[in-house]
Amino acid sequence: MVAVISGATRGLGKALAFTLAEQGFDLAISARNESDLSHLKSELTNAFSVKVYAQVCDLSKKEEALLFAENVLKEYNQVDVLINNIGKYNVGRLTDEECDLESMMNTNLNSAYYLTKKIATRMCEHQKGHIFNICSVLSLGPRIDAATYTISKHALKGFNDVLREEMREHQVKVTAIYPGSINTSSWEGIVAPREKFVQPEDICEVIKTCITISKNANIEEIIIKPLDKKY
């Protein structure tokens, strides 16, 4: 079994890499930082008897996303799980001058779009596979002080929904995950009760469940929020 994880060196992506390696998946992982990626690859191969293909790339750039997908398919003939995890967040309203929609869309939507196009085609050929898109609760409702993030995550939901219906006839599953605040390194330096947040391991457990249910069942959407509504 093979799993592809984008943005794998920190937070949720790193937790997913360890979870799936523990389940026996060979991995293809990407990140922008070469040192972090090399360190993660060493950690994984030392801890588990799995193969890890690692590529330094910026998936917000179309050419690099397509190249990563091509190289993964050369390395592994078949991909069983793809997790589109890469994303970024910023604060700002639509009327703010520094509001950068293009950059946000490149990271939060286009990376998933171009990476998925090639890998999904291979999944269709094999009539099997599971694609996860890490969306956000802001895919479901707006936050005016995170305008471009909200827009990009709504777009990712649209991509997910179209993909799910197209893949259905090819026996490929597609699942959208809508997390609230997750306890990751993105909160470092910010005073916040991170113990009350969704933990990366919670989402890992959800994904483990999704990939182990029967082949004719698909969990299409999952909303996972902190129990405390303030967060």
N, C-alpha and C positions, 0 to 999 in steps of 0.2 A: 504494500500500500504506500502511496505517495501523497504528501500534503504540501501545498504551496502557501506560504504566509508572507504577506507584504508587511513592512514595518515591524520586523521581528525582534529587534534588539532591545526594546524597552517595553515596560508596561504590559498591556494585554498581549501584544504580539509575542513577547518573550515567554509569558506564562503559557500561551498556546503552543509554542514550540516545544517546551518541556512536556506539556501534557500529551501532545500527539507522539512525541518521541517515546514517551513511556508506554504508549499504546502500540508501539512497534512500527510507526510510520517512518519511512524515509522522508527527508524534508528538502524543500527548496525554499531558501529564505533570502530576503533582500533588505538592505538598509543603505543609507547614504554614508555612514561613518565606517571606514574600513577597519579601524582598530576594534570597534565594538562588534562588528560582524565576525571578524576573525576570532575574537574571544568567545563569542557565543557558539560558534561552530566547534571550537575546542571543548567547551563545556559539554555540549550535547554528545559529541562523539566519545568523550571520556566517560560519560555517565551511562550511555545507552549503546547497544549494538545496532546502530542505524547509520545510513549514509546521509550526508548533509551536503547539498550543493548550495553555495553561498555566492551571491553576486552583489557587488557594490553598484548601486544605481539610484538615480532620482526618478521615481516612477511618476512624478508630476510632469515629466517631459515625455511626450508621446513616443519618440524614437527609443528612449531607454526602457520604457514599459514594454514596447513591442519586442525589443531585443532580449529582455529578461524572459519573456514568455517563450520566444524561439529557443533560447538556450536551455530552458527547463525541459522543453519537449525533445530536445536533442539528448539531454542527460537521462530523461525518463520517458519511456514510450507512452506511459499512461499516467494521468493524474487523477487521483480519487477524490481529493478534497482541495478546494481553493478557498482561502479566507482573505477577502479584501479588507485589510485592517488599517492601512495607512490613512492618516487624517490629521488635520490641524484645526485649531480653534483660535478665533480672535474676537475681540470685543470692539464694537463700533456700530453706529447707526447708519442707515442708508445715506443720510445727508452729510456724514463726516467726510472730509476731503481725503483722508487716508484709507477710506474703505476700498479694499482691493478685491473685487469680485473675481477677476480673471485668475489670480493666484490661488484663491480658495477653490474655485471650480477645478483647476488643474490637479490639485492635490486630492480633494475629496470626491470628485466624480470621475475625471478623465483617467486617473491612474487605474481605477477599477474597470472602467470601460475598455481600455486598450489591453490591459492584462487579461481580462476575461474573454475578449473576442477570440483570441487564438486558443486559449486553453479550453474554452467551452466547445469549440469546434472539434477538438480531439476527444472530449468527453462524449460528444454526440456520436462520433465514429464508433466508440466502444459501448454506447448505450448504457452508460453508468457514470456516476459522479455526483458530487454535492458541492455547491457554491454557497458560501456565506458572505453576506455583505454587512459589515459593521456600520450600521446607520447611527441614529441618535433619537432620543425622545423629541428632539427639535426637528426631526423628519416629519413629525406628526402635528406639530403646532409651533407657532412663531415665538421668537424672543427678540424684541425690537433692539435690544442692546447687543445682540450677536447676529446682525442682519445678514452678512454674507455667509456666515456659517450656516444659519438657518436655511438660506436659499440653496446652498450647495447640498445640504443633507436632504432637503425635499427632492432635489434632482436625483440624488442617489437612490432614494425610495422609488422614484419613477423608473429609473434604470432597473432596479431590482424587480419591480412588478412586471415590466415587459419581459425581462429575461426569464422570470419564473414561468410565464405562460408559454414562451417560445421553447424552453427546455423541456417542458412537461411531456411533449410528444416524443422526446428522445430518451425518456427515462432518467433524466438528469434532474436532481432536486436543487431547489434554490430557497434559501432561508434568509430573511432579514432579521437582524437583531437590533433592537432599539434600547440601548442602555441609557440610564441617567448618569449621574456623577459616578465615575469610577476612581478608585484609589490607585493612582499611578503617579509617576514622577512628574507629570505635568503640574501637579499641585505643590511641588516643592517651593518653599519660600512664601507660600500663602497660608495664612492662619485659617485652618478649616478642620472640622472634626472628621478626619479621613476614616476613622474606624466606623463611622456611620454610613459611609459610601458603599456602593456595590464593589465587591472585591474582584480582581481579575480572575481568581479561581472560581468564582460563581459563574462567570461566563464560560470558562473552560468546561465546567460540569454540564452546562446547558448544551454546549456543542458536542460533548461526548455522548450525551443522550440522543441528540439528533442523528448522529452518524451510526448509532447502534440499533435503532428501531428497524422494523421490517422494511424491505425494499419497496413495498407498495404504499408506504405511509410517508408523508412529508410534513414536518412542522414548518409552516410557511412563515410565521411571524412570532417573534418573542419580544415582549416588553419587560425589561428588568430594571426596577428603580430602587433607590434606597427606601426603606420602610418609613423613615422620617420624611414627611412631605416637604420639609424646609429645604431638603437637599435633592 
